[in-house]
Structure formats: C-alpha cells, structure tokens
Amino acid sequence: MSVFEFVLSIAVPILIAIYTVNVTIWYWKRRNRLAAVGSGLLALLGAGFSIGYFTMRVLL
C-alpha cells in the first residue's frame, strides 16, 4: 500500500463525514426531515464502504 492510498484511507471517510453533517443540517433546517435522514444514511453507507475497501486493501 502506497502512502497515497494510506492518506486516502484516512481522508476520504473524514471528508464524507464532514459533507454528510453539512448536508444533513442544511436539509434539517429547511424542515425536510426525510431528506435529512436519507442523506445521513446514504453518507454513512458510503463511509462504511470506503473504510471497508481500504481496510481490505491493507489486510490483503
């Protein structure tokens, strides 16, 4: 695993989490609760896949 991949494995989930919080708050303030929940769940799924992918790259 290169240094670039290692940095990505740390940065991508953090960036996804920051983006998710911002989008979820934006939807929540506009009283669109379903979109806020959906946005949060979709981003958690994306972060989970990202963490899982890079974890498997490290282990294999």
Summary of the structure (lengths in Angstrom):
residues: 60
radius of gyration: 14.0
end to end distance: 9.9
largest distance: 44.7
contacts: 149
relative contact order: 0.18
helix: 90%
strand: 0%
